[in-house]
């Protein structure tokens, strides 16, 4: 029986399996960190398919193009001049759902009906057999490595359903989550070193913050900043000159400018947000989220709680994010942060009926300029 992988271990489990040449038969990949996920998919391809991706031993399907019959045929195909076959299936939900939450995948149901004996038949020997998909997944031959990749569809197995629990008992589930701060800082240092550059811890944290911490984004920014920087070390000025900040980072800059009462800067940042062509509702949501985080930071300060408490309260990925929020919240009051949260809630409500959403955004920022202030 395959072992379920702890999500906190993430890619380490598959990394060790590849290095020790003990790749399993049934994997499920999901999670936000696509860079690592794609890296390990490619590594599996390279190791299991010596004849290349156009050879007989590699089979790739998308969810809309596969059903039980096609999957069964792929699994039954013996490897050619190799020990194993590698089957990867992208965006196909293998889990059953409660009827009130939506019907099971149409193709799966149709194929299941085709494979089941009629309940009205006098000989109903198949009546208590498991669903066809589970029969395949629970008895994969040793020569097969089957990988399901959840990319554009959500990975949400309903644990209340027995069939889903049984599927998960046979799968090795790998969650590729956003990497922690220390791992990313080391990873960035290694990438810069490989191209003859260096980056300090503070600068690396700043780059992580303004990009959102996704490795695929960071990889592109490493190349850009390395090409732009004149010196051996990457500076914050180099980063700010060529890196386009993620929405969350720009919203943080806006909230920081509001609390510092840098009114002109706040309006300029709002104009930048509007130029990003994001929906006003999304902007309001992100500004509201940041104000709630600042309120949480202020509550932590009032109760003499530290970064760890704030990280848990706000589900933050990095300790430096918590420190930035605490530094900003120190400049304001508990009541001012509360008013800002209420202002955002009112603005979000008004936005649904506002004839000019952008004007409502400007009005919100001007209002918060007068309320979110120093001690």
Secondary structure, DSSP 4 states (H G I P E B T S, - for coil): -PPPPPTTTTHHHHHHHHHTT---SEEEEESS-HHHHHHHHHHHHHHH-TT-TTSTTEEEEEGGG--HHHHHHHHHPPPSSSS-EEEEEES---S---GGG----HHHHHHHHHHSPPTTSS--TTTTSPPHHHHHHTT--TTEEEEEE-SSS-----TTSHHHHHHHHH-EEEE-PPPPHHHHHHHHHHHHHHTT-EE-HHHHHHHHHHHTS-HHHHHHHHHHHHHH--SSEEPHHHHHHHPPPPHHHHHHHHHHHHHTT-HHHHHHHHHHHHHTT--HHHHHHHHHHHHHHHHHHHHHHHTT--HHHHHHHHT-S-HHHHHHHHHHHTTS-HHHHHHHHHHHHHHHHHHTT-S-HHHHHHHHHHHHHHHS---
